[in-house]
Amino acid sequence: MTTQPLVTNITSLNGTIQVPGDKSISHRAVMFGSIAKGKTTITGFLPGEDCLSTISCFKKMGVTINQEGDYVEIQSDGINGLKEPFEILDVGNSGTTTRLMLGILATRPFHSVIIGDESIAKRPMGRVTVPLRQMGASIDGRNNGKYTPLSIRGGNTTGIRYESPVASAQVKSAILLAGLGSKGTTTVTEPALSRDHTERMLAAFGANITREGLSVSIEGGQELKGTTIEVPGDISSAAFLLVAGAIVPNSKITLKNVGMNPTRTGIIEVLKRMGADLVVFNERTANGEPIADLTIVTSELKGIDIGGDIIPTLIDEIPIIALLATQAEGKTTIRDAEELKVKETNRIDTVVSELKKMGANIEATDDGMVVYGKEALCGAAVESYGDHRIGMMLAIAALIAKSEAVLHNPEAIAVSYPNFFQHLDQLIQHNNI
């Protein structure tokens, strides 16, 4: 087990940071470019382990992909140019790669096998394999296709109308991608609006996709055309530095080119409701995705209730919101967040157990947690459990801890934010990039 000492007892953070590219958009840019006819160029790509797994899988299906840092160039003959892979498609730790790629493979007239790491083996895939089977794909795997490894023989699929039991961008996207390669029209209806990166990017690649309320539809047989994609900074990565700026004394942090998709900005709403001194400026758009710059300074915070329709817009940010709540006056309740149980870890349990080690007054509930602030934190030996967002949250918590702290399995952070610790060091040293 690897360990890393964490920086503690910091008296200020200052500087300007460009957070890495959005993970969700980077995944989709590679996938859609791989099934689009012609050349696709991607700037701002996130070269994290998850997104590199996506590139690896599509290379195994014959797509020409060249990646150097945050620049990617793809040359593809379109979706019909995908070839049966000789090798097993290894998705690593990436649930996005697994579920969205299943939607593409469901329509391809060949056999393929998907496998991932131990974390992926525990994550539920039935929410995707069930509707894809309804469309006509042949999918089998562990526990009747509910878990990886998964075996897919696709082709000859037909569009369906699907009422999703969960508000999940991955489920919605998998079905829409299958619909793109199927006969007829495919419609997905959600209980609440999930992230809409897929819909926006399909339009950027030339697809006709329509939305009516909580339903989105796509007509099969459309051909995507290669294009240029500018990936904005990942708001889920930005969230950790925003919280750091709010809770570390004497701080002022500016983050450039952050994606501000309204299905992802729950963290901004929560920060403002809790009283954070946060300014959003220089707003603009790229490939249909809104982008802005953000500045946050040290703030007096108050506890709030977080639940209902906002949860899908901040589900990945709940670990860092829990830390934020430890530094807010009064009680913060997080509810309706059962989805946390099927992330890289059971994030309800891991957030509560690790923050308790550092002195937080926090309790787990069936669908979230209750946090009582304001509590001074202390150092401790804490564990990421292989979950990048837990690891980053604990590193931010350590900044305000009054004694030594060490993080087990810090390498998990590279999944979404490879230069996280370098950026923290820059803010500590008051250096701008």
C-alpha positions in Angstrom: 0.0 0.0 0.0 1.4 3.4 -1.0 1.0 6.4 1.4 1.6 10.1 1.0 2.0 12.7 3.8 -0.6 15.5 3.4 0.0 19.2 3.8 -1.7 20.4 7.0 -2.4 23.6 8.9 -2.3 25.9 5.9 -2.8 29.7 6.6 -3.8 30.7 3.0 -4.2 29.6 -0.6 -3.8 32.1 -3.5 -3.5 31.8 -7.2 -5.1 31.1 -10.6 -5.5 27.5 -11.8 -6.7 25.8 -15.0 -8.4 22.6 -13.8 -8.0 19.6 -16.0 -10.5 18.8 -18.8 -14.0 17.5 -18.0 -13.9 13.7 -17.6 -17.4 13.2 -18.8 -16.9 15.3 -21.9 -13.5 13.8 -22.6 -14.9 10.3 -22.6 -17.7 11.3 -25.0 -15.5 13.2 -27.3 -13.3 10.1 -27.9 -16.3 7.7 -28.2 -18.3 9.9 -30.6 -15.2 10.8 -32.6 -14.5 7.0 -32.9 -17.9 6.4 -34.4 -18.1 9.6 -36.5 -16.9 9.6 -40.1 -13.8 11.6 -40.8 -11.4 13.5 -38.6 -12.1 14.6 -35.0 -9.7 16.8 -33.0 -10.0 17.3 -29.2 -8.3 20.0 -27.2 -8.4 20.2 -23.4 -8.7 16.4 -23.2 -8.3 14.9 -19.7 -5.3 12.5 -19.9 -6.4 10.6 -16.7 -6.5 6.9 -16.4 -10.3 6.5 -17.0 -10.2 8.5 -20.3 -7.1 6.7 -21.5 -9.0 3.4 -21.0 -11.6 4.7 -23.4 -8.9 5.4 -26.0 -7.4 2.0 -25.5 -10.7 0.2 -26.0 -11.5 2.0 -29.3 -8.0 1.5 -30.6 -8.6 -2.3 -30.1 -11.6 -1.9 -32.4 -9.5 -0.5 -35.2 -9.9 3.3 -34.7 -6.8 5.4 -35.4 -6.3 7.6 -32.3 -3.2 9.8 -31.6 -3.0 11.4 -28.2 -0.4 13.7 -26.8 -1.2 15.3 -23.5 -4.5 17.1 -23.7 -4.6 16.9 -27.5 -6.3 14.0 -29.3 -6.7 13.4 -33.1 -9.1 10.6 -34.3 -9.5 9.3 -37.8 -12.5 7.0 -38.3 -14.6 5.4 -41.0 -17.7 5.8 -38.8 -19.6 3.4 -36.7 -19.6 0.8 -39.4 -15.8 0.9 -39.5 -15.6 -0.6 -36.0 -14.0 -4.0 -36.1 -14.4 -7.0 -33.8 -11.6 -6.7 -31.2 -9.1 -9.5 -30.9 -8.5 -8.6 -27.3 -10.7 -8.2 -24.2 -11.8 -4.5 -23.8 -10.4 -3.5 -20.4 -12.1 -0.4 -19.0 -10.0 -0.2 -15.9 -11.9 1.8 -13.3 -14.2 3.6 -15.7 -17.9 3.1 -15.3 -18.5 5.7 -18.0 -16.5 3.7 -20.5 -18.3 0.5 -19.6 -21.8 1.7 -19.8 -21.6 4.0 -22.8 -19.5 1.5 -24.8 -22.1 -1.1 -24.1 -24.6 1.1 -25.9 -22.3 1.3 -29.0 -21.4 -2.4 -29.0 -25.1 -3.4 -28.6 -25.6 -2.4 -32.3 -22.4 -3.8 -33.8 -22.6 -7.2 -35.6 -19.7 -8.8 -33.8 -18.6 -10.3 -30.4 -16.7 -8.4 -27.7 -15.9 -8.9 -24.0 -15.6 -6.1 -21.4 -13.7 -6.4 -18.2 -12.6 -3.9 -15.5 -10.9 -3.7 -12.2 -12.2 -4.9 -8.8 -14.3 -1.7 -8.3 -16.0 -2.0 -11.7 -16.8 -5.7 -10.9 -19.0 -4.4 -8.0 -20.8 -1.7 -10.0 -24.3 -2.5 -11.3 -24.5 -3.0 -15.0 -28.1 -4.4 -15.2 -29.4 -0.9 -15.4 -27.9 -0.8 -18.9 -27.9 -4.4 -20.0 -31.7 -4.8 -19.4 -32.8 -2.1 -21.8 -30.1 -3.0 -24.3 -31.4 -6.6 -24.3 -34.9 -5.2 -24.9 -33.5 -3.5 -28.1 -32.3 -6.9 -29.3 -28.6 -7.1 -28.2 -27.3 -10.4 -26.8 -25.5 -9.7 -23.5 -24.4 -12.1 -20.9 -22.0 -11.9 -17.9 -21.7 -12.5 -14.2 -25.0 -12.8 -12.4 -26.9 -12.9 -15.7 -25.2 -9.8 -17.0 -25.6 -7.6 -13.9 -21.8 -7.3 -13.4 -18.6 -7.5 -15.4 -17.1 -9.4 -17.1 -19.7 -8.9 -19.9 -20.0 -10.6 -23.3 -21.8 -8.8 -26.1 -22.9 -9.9 -29.5 -24.7 -7.0 -31.0 -26.5 -6.0 -34.2 -30.1 -5.9 -35.6 -31.4 -3.7 -32.7 -34.6 -1.8 -32.7 -35.5 1.4 -31.0 -37.5 1.4 -27.8 -39.3 3.8 -25.4 -37.6 3.4 -22.0 -38.7 4.7 -18.6 -35.5 4.8 -16.6 -35.9 4.0 -12.9 -32.9 6.2 -12.1 -31.7 9.7 -13.3 -28.4 8.5 -14.7 -26.5 10.1 -17.6 -24.7 6.8 -18.2 -27.9 4.8 -18.5 -29.5 7.5 -20.8 -26.4 7.8 -22.9 -26.0 4.1 -23.4 -29.6 3.7 -24.7 -29.3 6.8 -26.9 -26.0 5.5 -28.4 -27.7 2.2 -29.1 -30.7 4.1 -30.6 -28.3 5.8 -33.0 -27.4 2.4 -34.5 -30.9 0.9 -34.3 -34.0 0.9 -36.5 -36.6 3.4 -35.7 -36.8 5.9 -32.9 -35.5 5.5 -29.3 -36.8 7.6 -26.4 -35.5 7.7 -22.9 -37.6 9.2 -20.0 -35.9 9.9 -16.7 -37.4 10.6 -13.2 -35.2 13.8 -13.1 -32.9 15.5 -15.6 -29.4 13.9 -15.5 -26.3 15.4 -17.1 -27.0 16.2 -20.8 -23.4 16.2 -22.2 -24.4 13.4 -24.6 -27.3 15.3 -26.1 -25.2 18.4 -26.5 -22.2 16.6 -28.1 -24.3 14.4 -30.4 -25.7 17.7 -31.8 -22.1 19.0 -32.2 -21.3 15.9 -34.2 -24.4 16.5 -36.5 -27.0 14.3 -35.0 -30.7 15.4 -34.7 -31.8 14.8 -31.1 -34.9 16.1 -29.5 -36.0 16.8 -25.9 -39.5 17.1 -24.5 -39.6 17.6 -20.7 -37.7 14.7 -19.1 -37.8 12.7 -22.4 -35.1 12.7 -25.1 -35.4 11.0 -28.5 -33.0 10.0 -31.3 -33.8 8.6 -34.8 -31.7 5.6 -35.8 -29.4 5.4 -38.8 -27.9 8.9 -38.5 -24.3 9.3 -39.4 -22.1 11.4 -37.1 -19.5 13.6 -38.8 -16.0 14.3 -37.4 -15.6 17.7 -35.8 -13.5 19.8 -33.4 -14.2 19.6 -29.7 -12.9 22.0 -27.0 -13.2 20.3 -23.6 -13.9 22.7 -20.8 -12.4 22.4 -17.3 -14.1 19.8 -15.1 -16.5 21.4 -12.6 -16.2 18.2 -10.5 -12.5 18.7 -10.2 -13.0 22.5 -9.7 -15.3 21.7 -6.7 -12.4 20.6 -4.6 -10.4 23.8 -5.1 -13.6 25.9 -4.6 -14.2 24.3 -1.3 -10.5 24.8 -0.3 -10.8 28.5 -1.1 -13.9 28.8 1.0 -12.6 27.0 4.1 -8.8 27.8 4.2 -8.2 31.2 5.9 -7.0 34.2 3.9 -7.6 32.6 0.5 -8.5 33.8 -2.9 -8.6 31.3 -5.8 -9.5 31.9 -9.5 -10.3 28.9 -11.7 -10.3 29.4 -15.5 -12.4 27.9 -18.3 -14.7 25.8 -16.0 -17.6 23.9 -17.6 -20.9 25.4 -16.3 -23.4 22.9 -17.8 -26.6 23.5 -15.8 -27.0 19.8 -15.2 -23.7 19.9 -13.3 -23.7 23.2 -11.4 -25.4 22.0 -8.2 -22.1 22.6 -6.4 -22.3 26.3 -7.3 -25.8 26.6 -6.0 -24.8 24.8 -2.7 -21.8 27.1 -2.2 -23.9 30.2 -2.7 -26.7 28.9 -0.5 -24.2 28.2 2.3 -22.9 31.8 2.0 -19.7 31.3 0.0 -18.2 34.5 -1.5 -18.1 33.2 -5.1 -18.1 35.2 -8.4 -18.9 33.7 -11.8 -17.6 35.8 -14.7 -16.4 35.7 -18.4 -19.3 33.4 -19.4 -19.2 31.9 -22.9 -20.0 28.7 -24.9 -18.0 26.0 -26.8 -19.6 23.1 -28.7 -22.9 23.9 -27.0 -21.3 23.7 -23.5 -21.4 26.8 -21.3 -18.0 27.8 -19.7 -17.0 30.5 -17.2 -14.2 31.6 -14.9 -14.8 31.4 -11.1 -13.2 33.3 -8.1 -13.8 32.3 -4.5 -12.5 33.8 -1.3 -12.6 32.6 2.4 -16.2 32.6 3.5 -18.5 32.4 6.6 -20.7 29.4 5.9 -24.0 28.2 7.3 -25.5 24.7 7.2 -28.4 23.9 4.8 -30.6 21.1 3.6 -29.6 19.4 0.3 -32.0 17.0 -1.4 -34.5 16.5 -4.2 -33.9 17.4 -7.8 -30.5 19.1 -7.1 -28.9 15.8 -6.2 -28.2 14.5 -9.8 -26.5 17.8 -10.5 -23.9 17.3 -7.7 -23.8 13.6 -7.0 -20.0 13.4 -7.6 -19.4 16.5 -5.4 -21.1 15.2 -2.3 -17.8 14.0 -0.7 -16.4 17.5 -0.8 -19.7 19.1 0.1 -19.6 17.0 3.3 -16.2 18.5 4.1 -17.6 22.0 3.4 -20.4 21.3 5.8 -18.0 20.5 8.6 -16.9 24.2 8.4 -20.4 25.6 8.3 -22.3 26.8 11.3 -25.2 24.6 12.2 -26.5 21.3 10.7 -26.3 20.3 7.0 -28.5 17.4 5.8 -27.8 15.5 2.6 -30.6 13.3 1.5 -32.0 11.4 -1.6 -28.4 10.4 -2.5 -28.7 6.6 -2.5 -26.7 6.6 -5.8 -23.6 7.2 -3.7 -23.7 3.6 -2.6 -22.8 2.3 -6.1 -20.0 4.7 -7.0 -16.3 3.7 -6.9 -16.9 3.0 -3.2 -20.0 3.2 -1.1 -19.4 7.0 -0.7 -21.8 7.4 2.2 -19.8 5.0 4.3 -16.4 6.1 3.2 -17.0 9.8 3.6 -18.4 9.4 7.1 -15.7 6.9 8.3 -12.8 9.0 7.0 -14.1 12.4 8.1 -14.8 11.0 11.6 -11.2 10.0 11.8 -10.3 13.7 11.4 -12.8 14.8 14.1 -15.9 15.7 12.1 -19.3 15.3 13.7 -21.0 13.4 10.9 -23.6 10.6 10.7 -24.6 8.3 7.9 -28.2 7.9 6.9 -29.9 5.4 4.5 -29.8 8.0 1.7 -27.1 10.4 2.7 -25.6 12.0 5.8 -26.0 14.6 8.5 -23.1 16.9 9.3 -22.9 19.2 12.4 -20.5 22.2 12.2 -18.4 24.0 12.8 -15.8 21.5 13.8 -12.0 21.9 14.0 -10.3 19.0 12.2 -7.2 17.0 13.2 -4.7 15.0 11.3 -5.1 11.2 10.9 -4.1 8.3 8.8 -6.9 8.2 6.2 -7.8 6.0 3.2 -9.0 6.7 -0.4 -10.3 3.2 -0.8 -9.2 3.6 -4.5 -11.7 6.3 -5.0 -10.3 9.5 -6.5 -13.0 11.8 -5.1 -12.5 10.5 -1.6 -8.7 10.9 -1.9 -9.0 14.6 -3.1 -11.6 15.4 -0.4 -9.3 14.1 2.3 -6.3 16.1 0.9 -8.4 19.3 1.1 -9.5 18.4 4.6 -5.9 18.0 5.7 -5.2 21.6 4.7 -7.2 22.8 7.7 -6.1 20.0 10.1 -3.9 21.0 13.0 -1.8 17.9 13.1 0.0 15.5 10.8 -2.1 13.5 8.2 -1.2 10.7 5.8 -3.3 9.4 2.9 -3.3 5.7 1.9 -3.7 5.0 -1.9 -3.2 8.6 -3.1 -2.6 7.3 -6.7 -6.4 6.9 -7.1 -6.6 10.7 -7.6 -4.9 10.3 -11.0 -8.1 8.9 -12.4 -9.6 12.4 -12.8 -7.0 14.9 -11.7 -3.4 13.8 -12.5 -1.8 17.1 -11.4 -4.0 17.7 -8.3 -1.1 17.8 -5.8 1.0 20.1 -8.1 -1.9 22.5 -8.3 -2.3 22.4 -4.5 1.4 23.2 -4.1 1.1 26.2 -6.5 -1.8 27.6 -4.4 0.1 27.1 -1.2 3.2 28.8 -2.6 1.0 31.7 -3.9 2.3 31.1 -7.5 0.1 31.7 -10.5 0.2 29.4 -13.5 
